[in-house]
Amino acid sequence: MRIRNLTIEQLRVFDHAQFEPAPGINLITGANGAGKTTVLEAIHLLSSGRSFRGSVRDSLIRQGQSELRVFASLLSEADDRPVRLGLSRSLRGWSARLDGEPVELLSRLFQELAVVCFEPDSHALVSGGSEHRRRFIDWALFHVEHAFLPVWRRYQRALKQRNALLKQSGGAAAGLDSWEQELARQGAELTRQRQQWFATFQPLLAQSLTRFLPELGELRLRYLPGWSGDSSEEGLAAALASARSRDLLLGHTTVGPHRADWSIGFERAPAREMFSRGQEKLVVLAALLAQALGFSQDRGQWPVLLLDDLASELDAHHLSQTLDYLIQVPAQVFITGTSPIPLPADALRPSAMFHVEHAAIAPLL
């Protein structure tokens, strides 16, 4: 997929800005605070309703304004289909339009634009809590598995209902059986989808890591479903029943796929705590590029790649190695930096350079 033009209105430092990126690598330079990261943030908002800088708050809206708006014209390269996206946020919340028509569910908009983002806080995929690693898997399933979102929603609804009953006093346990049955049914299916995707992801990650960190040796991945024992519906039902007394005391559900995680290690670095900070960043970059490759194999087109402040995150050798890889794949890439990065001339697609200054985006000739 490819962004043909992007319009940003009242987002952080921008009043109104518009630019037409190249189909290949787009390098966006500017001083710190000029707004170059906000350009990537606008694309990320269109794909998820979230800022990769943290949780979305009204501070995203330019000071003195009441609403931000982001618009994009896309080309879905898998079927040569043009798509128009629009997203706005005001004090009333989010609203979205797809091809000029309002959409009630934001997820309908987000399905049209897949974005993989590497930024200074991406190390949380390795060093952060398990929610980062669950989100990593669920992003892929959201975009490639049609049955994922309904199952995920049903599981979340059952989990919410069970937790509400657990917080009640007295005979709350009497109402838990039906919700535990639903949790077990949807949770087992959710786990099956995650495990199936994880199995296809593992060789892609191993291949990607061979490029960046061959010195660590053989990759070791392990998926943890969120409870002990059998990962079937019966196994989850038994785990919920076994944990019920404890969960009633704590007031929340302590087992299930909402507690799932996955671990990563290597032959010569068996635990994530053994990674240096530089190795940690390379592991995350390799994982994100492997995720993007897996998406392309499933969907017949690459997601949009966002790489924020790339030259500051990688040493010169691995920066060159990353650029050499990126010019070989048919992906649209956005890279920010305070100074220009030499782009190889033999890219599969035309590349371009832009400069952000005074809240305006200008091409560099």
C-alpha positions as CSV (number, residue, x, y, z in Angstrom):
1,M,0.0,0.0,0.0
2,R,1.1,3.5,-0.7
3,I,0.2,7.0,0.5
4,R,-0.2,9.3,-2.5
5,N,-0.8,12.5,-0.5
6,L,-1.2,13.5,3.1
7,T,-2.9,16.5,4.7
8,I,-2.3,17.5,8.3
9,E,-4.5,20.1,10.1
10,Q,-4.1,21.4,13.6
11,L,-1.9,18.6,14.8
12,R,0.7,19.7,17.3
13,V,2.8,22.4,15.5
14,F,1.0,22.2,12.2
15,D,-1.7,24.5,11.2
16,H,-2.1,23.1,7.6
17,A,0.4,21.1,5.8
18,Q,0.3,18.9,2.7
19,F,2.8,16.8,0.9
20,E,3.0,14.1,-1.8
21,P,5.5,11.4,-0.8
22,A,7.4,9.2,-3.2
23,P,6.5,5.5,-3.5
24,G,9.9,4.4,-2.2
25,I,12.0,5.9,0.6
26,N,11.0,9.3,1.9
27,L,13.6,11.1,4.1
28,I,12.1,13.9,6.2
29,T,14.7,16.2,7.9
30,G,14.4,19.1,10.2
31,A,15.6,20.5,13.5
32,N,14.4,19.0,16.8
33,G,10.9,20.3,17.5
34,A,10.3,21.3,13.9
35,G,7.5,18.7,13.4
36,K,9.2,15.9,11.4
37,T,8.1,13.2,13.8
38,T,4.6,14.7,13.8
39,V,4.4,13.8,10.1
40,L,4.9,10.1,11.0
41,E,2.6,10.5,13.9
42,A,-0.2,11.7,11.6
43,I,0.2,8.6,9.4
44,H,0.2,6.4,12.6
45,L,-3.0,8.0,13.8
46,L,-4.7,7.2,10.5
47,S,-3.7,3.5,10.9
48,S,-4.6,3.0,14.6
49,G,-6.1,6.1,16.3
50,R,-3.0,6.1,18.6
51,S,0.2,8.1,18.7
52,F,3.3,6.0,19.0
53,R,4.6,8.7,21.4
54,G,2.1,7.4,24.0
55,S,-1.6,7.5,24.7
56,V,-3.6,9.9,22.7
57,R,-4.8,13.0,24.6
58,D,-6.2,16.3,23.6
59,S,-2.6,17.7,23.7
60,L,-2.4,16.4,20.2
61,I,-4.6,19.3,19.1
62,R,-2.7,22.4,18.2
63,Q,-2.8,25.0,21.0
64,G,-5.8,27.3,20.7
65,Q,-7.7,24.9,18.3
66,S,-10.6,22.6,19.0
67,E,-10.1,19.8,16.5
68,L,-7.3,18.1,14.6
69,R,-7.8,16.5,11.1
70,V,-5.7,14.1,9.1
71,F,-6.5,13.1,5.5
72,A,-4.7,10.7,3.1
73,S,-5.2,9.3,-0.3
74,L,-3.9,5.8,-0.6
75,L,-3.4,3.2,-3.3
76,S,-4.0,-0.4,-2.3
77,E,-1.5,-2.1,-4.5
78,A,-2.8,-5.6,-4.0
79,D,-5.9,-4.8,-6.0
80,D,-4.9,-1.4,-7.6
81,R,-7.7,0.3,-5.6
82,P,-7.7,4.0,-4.5
83,V,-8.8,4.7,-1.0
84,R,-9.5,8.0,0.8
85,L,-9.1,8.2,4.6
86,G,-10.1,11.0,7.0
87,L,-9.7,11.1,10.8
88,S,-10.5,13.9,13.2
89,R,-10.4,14.4,16.9
90,S,-12.2,17.0,19.0
91,L,-13.3,17.2,22.6
92,R,-16.2,14.9,21.6
93,G,-13.8,12.2,20.5
94,W,-12.8,10.6,17.2
95,S,-14.7,10.6,14.0
96,A,-13.7,9.0,10.7
97,R,-14.6,9.0,7.0
98,L,-13.7,6.3,4.4
99,D,-14.0,7.3,0.7
100,G,-16.1,10.4,1.8
101,E,-18.6,8.4,3.9
102,P,-18.7,8.4,7.7
103,V,-17.8,5.1,9.4
104,E,-19.2,4.2,12.8
105,L,-16.4,1.7,13.7
106,L,-12.9,3.2,13.6
107,S,-11.5,-0.3,13.0
108,R,-13.1,-0.2,9.5
109,L,-10.8,2.8,8.7
110,F,-7.7,1.2,10.3
111,Q,-8.1,-1.9,8.2
112,E,-7.3,0.1,5.1
113,L,-3.8,1.4,6.3
114,A,-1.3,-1.0,7.8
115,V,1.7,0.7,9.4
116,V,4.8,-0.7,11.0
117,C,6.7,1.8,13.1
118,F,10.2,1.8,14.6
119,E,10.8,4.7,17.0
120,P,12.9,5.4,20.1
121,D,10.5,3.7,22.5
122,S,10.2,0.5,20.3
123,H,12.6,-1.3,22.6
124,A,9.6,-1.9,24.8
125,L,8.8,-4.8,22.6
126,V,11.7,-6.6,24.2
127,S,12.2,-4.8,27.5
128,G,8.6,-3.7,28.3
129,G,5.6,-5.5,29.7
130,S,3.7,-8.3,28.0
131,E,1.1,-6.0,26.6
132,H,3.6,-4.8,24.0
133,R,4.2,-8.3,22.7
134,R,0.5,-9.2,22.7
135,R,-0.2,-6.0,20.7
136,F,2.6,-7.0,18.2
137,I,0.9,-10.3,17.4
138,D,-2.7,-8.9,17.5
139,W,-1.7,-6.1,15.0
140,A,-0.8,-8.8,12.5
141,L,-3.9,-10.9,13.1
142,F,-6.1,-7.8,12.8
143,H,-4.8,-7.2,9.3
144,V,-4.5,-10.7,8.0
145,E,-7.1,-12.8,9.8
146,H,-10.7,-11.9,9.2
147,A,-12.0,-14.0,12.1
148,F,-9.7,-12.3,14.6
149,L,-11.5,-9.1,15.5
150,P,-14.9,-10.7,16.3
151,V,-13.2,-13.4,18.5
152,W,-11.1,-10.7,20.3
153,R,-14.2,-8.6,20.9
154,R,-16.2,-11.5,22.3
155,Y,-13.3,-12.5,24.6
156,Q,-12.9,-8.9,25.9
157,R,-16.7,-8.7,26.6
158,A,-16.7,-12.0,28.5
159,L,-13.6,-10.9,30.4
160,K,-15.2,-7.6,31.4
161,Q,-18.3,-9.4,32.6
162,R,-16.4,-12.0,34.6
163,N,-14.3,-9.3,36.2
164,A,-17.4,-7.3,37.1
165,L,-18.8,-10.4,38.9
166,L,-15.5,-11.1,40.7
167,K,-15.7,-7.6,42.2
168,Q,-19.2,-8.3,43.6
169,S,-19.5,-9.6,47.2
170,G,-21.5,-12.5,48.5
171,G,-22.7,-15.1,46.0
172,A,-20.9,-13.8,42.9
173,A,-19.5,-17.2,42.1
174,A,-23.0,-18.4,41.1
175,G,-23.0,-16.2,38.0
176,L,-19.5,-17.1,36.8
177,D,-20.2,-20.4,35.1
178,S,-21.7,-19.0,31.8
179,W,-19.1,-16.3,31.4
180,E,-16.2,-18.8,32.1
181,Q,-17.6,-21.0,29.4
182,E,-17.6,-18.1,26.9
183,L,-14.1,-17.0,28.0
184,A,-12.8,-20.6,27.5
185,R,-14.5,-20.9,24.1
186,Q,-13.3,-17.5,22.7
187,G,-10.0,-17.6,24.6
188,A,-9.0,-21.0,23.0
189,E,-9.8,-19.7,19.5
190,L,-7.9,-16.5,20.1
191,T,-4.9,-18.6,21.4
192,R,-5.1,-20.9,18.4
193,Q,-4.9,-17.9,16.0
194,R,-2.0,-16.4,17.9
195,Q,-0.1,-19.6,18.0
196,Q,-0.7,-20.3,14.3
197,W,0.6,-16.8,13.4
198,F,3.5,-17.1,15.7
199,A,4.6,-20.3,14.0
200,T,4.8,-18.6,10.6
201,F,6.6,-15.6,12.2
202,Q,9.4,-17.5,13.8
203,P,11.3,-18.4,10.6
204,L,10.8,-14.9,9.2
205,L,12.3,-13.5,12.4
206,A,15.2,-15.9,12.3
207,Q,16.0,-14.9,8.8
208,S,15.8,-11.2,9.7
209,L,18.0,-11.6,12.7
210,T,20.7,-13.5,10.7
211,R,21.1,-10.2,8.8
212,F,21.5,-8.0,11.8
213,L,22.8,-10.1,14.7
214,P,24.4,-13.3,13.4
215,E,26.8,-13.3,16.3
216,L,24.0,-14.3,18.8
217,G,23.5,-17.7,17.2
218,E,20.3,-19.7,16.9
219,L,17.0,-17.9,17.7
220,R,14.9,-19.3,20.6
221,L,11.3,-18.2,20.7
222,R,8.6,-19.4,23.1
223,Y,4.9,-18.5,23.1
224,L,3.2,-18.4,26.6
225,P,-0.6,-18.6,26.2
226,G,-1.5,-17.1,29.6
227,W,-2.2,-20.2,31.7
228,S,-0.6,-23.4,32.6
229,G,-1.5,-26.7,31.0
230,D,-3.5,-27.6,27.9
231,S,-4.2,-24.6,25.5
232,S,-7.5,-26.1,24.4
233,E,-10.9,-24.8,25.4
234,E,-11.1,-27.6,28.1
235,G,-7.7,-26.6,29.4
236,L,-8.6,-23.0,29.7
237,A,-11.9,-23.8,31.4
238,A,-10.1,-26.0,33.9
239,A,-7.6,-23.2,34.5
240,L,-10.4,-20.6,35.1
241,A,-12.1,-23.0,37.5
242,S,-8.9,-23.6,39.4
243,A,-8.2,-19.9,39.7
244,R,-11.7,-18.9,40.7
245,S,-11.1,-18.7,44.5
246,R,-8.0,-16.6,44.0
247,D,-9.6,-14.4,41.4
248,L,-12.6,-13.7,43.8
249,L,-10.1,-12.5,46.4
250,L,-8.2,-10.3,43.9
251,G,-11.3,-9.1,42.0
252,H,-9.9,-9.8,38.5
253,T,-9.2,-12.7,36.1
254,T,-5.6,-13.9,36.5
255,V,-5.4,-16.6,33.7
256,G,-6.3,-16.4,30.0
257,P,-5.0,-15.0,26.7
258,H,-5.2,-11.5,28.1
259,R,-2.1,-12.6,30.1
260,A,-0.3,-14.1,27.1
261,D,3.3,-13.3,26.3
262,W,6.2,-14.5,24.2
263,S,9.9,-14.7,25.0
264,I,12.9,-14.3,22.9
265,G,16.4,-15.6,23.4
266,F,19.4,-16.8,21.5
267,E,22.0,-19.5,21.7
268,R,24.6,-17.1,23.0
269,A,22.2,-14.7,24.9
270,P,19.5,-17.0,26.4
271,A,17.6,-14.2,28.2
272,R,16.5,-10.8,27.1
273,E,18.3,-9.3,30.1
274,M,21.6,-10.3,28.4
275,F,21.1,-8.0,25.5
276,S,23.0,-4.7,25.2
277,R,20.9,-1.7,24.4
278,G,22.2,-1.7,20.9
279,Q,21.4,-5.4,20.4
280,E,17.9,-4.8,21.9
281,K,17.2,-2.1,19.3
282,L,18.4,-4.4,16.5
283,V,16.2,-7.3,17.8
284,V,13.2,-5.0,17.7
285,L,14.0,-3.7,14.2
286,A,14.5,-7.2,12.9
287,A,11.2,-8.2,14.5
288,L,9.3,-5.3,12.9
289,L,10.8,-5.9,9.5
290,A,9.9,-9.6,9.8
291,Q,6.4,-8.7,10.7
292,A,6.2,-6.4,7.6
293,L,7.5,-9.2,5.4
294,G,4.9,-11.6,6.8
295,F,2.2,-9.1,6.1
296,S,3.4,-8.7,2.5
297,Q,3.3,-12.5,2.0
298,D,-0.3,-12.7,3.4
299,R,-1.7,-9.5,1.8
300,G,0.2,-9.2,-1.5
301,Q,1.5,-5.8,-0.6
302,W,3.8,-4.2,2.0
303,P,2.7,-2.1,4.9
304,V,3.9,1.5,5.2
305,L,7.1,1.6,7.2
306,L,7.8,4.5,9.6
307,L,11.4,4.8,11.0
308,D,11.7,7.7,13.4
309,D,15.1,9.2,14.0
310,L,16.8,6.2,12.5
311,A,20.3,7.5,12.4
312,S,20.2,8.1,16.1
313,E,19.0,4.7,16.9
314,L,21.5,2.7,14.9
315,D,25.3,2.8,14.4
316,A,26.7,3.6,11.0
317,H,27.2,0.0,10.0
318,H,23.7,-1.2,10.8
319,L,22.1,2.0,9.4
320,S,23.8,1.3,6.1
321,Q,22.7,-2.4,6.3
322,T,19.1,-1.3,7.0
323,L,19.0,1.1,4.1
324,D,20.5,-1.5,1.8
325,Y,17.6,-3.8,2.8
326,L,14.9,-1.2,2.4
327,I,15.8,-0.3,-1.1
328,Q,15.4,-3.9,-2.1
329,V,11.8,-4.3,-1.0
330,P,8.7,-2.7,-2.6
331,A,7.6,-0.8,0.5
332,Q,6.9,2.9,1.0
333,V,9.2,4.1,3.8
334,F,9.3,7.3,5.8
335,I,12.5,8.0,7.7
336,T,13.1,11.1,9.9
337,G,16.4,12.6,10.9
338,T,18.0,15.9,11.8
339,S,20.3,15.7,8.8
340,P,20.1,14.0,5.4
341,I,21.1,10.4,5.0
342,P,22.6,9.3,1.6
343,L,20.1,7.2,-0.2
344,P,21.3,4.5,-2.6
345,A,20.5,5.2,-6.2
346,D,19.4,1.6,-7.0
347,A,16.1,1.5,-5.1
348,L,13.2,-0.4,-6.5
349,R,11.0,2.7,-6.3
350,P,11.7,6.4,-6.6
351,S,12.8,8.1,-3.4
352,A,12.5,11.7,-2.2
353,M,13.7,14.1,0.5
354,F,11.7,16.7,2.4
355,H,12.5,19.3,5.0
356,V,10.3,20.5,7.8
357,E,10.6,24.0,9.0
358,H,8.2,26.6,10.3
359,A,5.5,24.0,10.3
360,A,5.7,23.5,6.6
361,I,6.9,20.5,4.6
362,A,9.0,21.3,1.5
363,P,10.7,19.0,-1.0
364,L,14.4,19.1,-1.3
365,L,15.5,19.3,-4.9
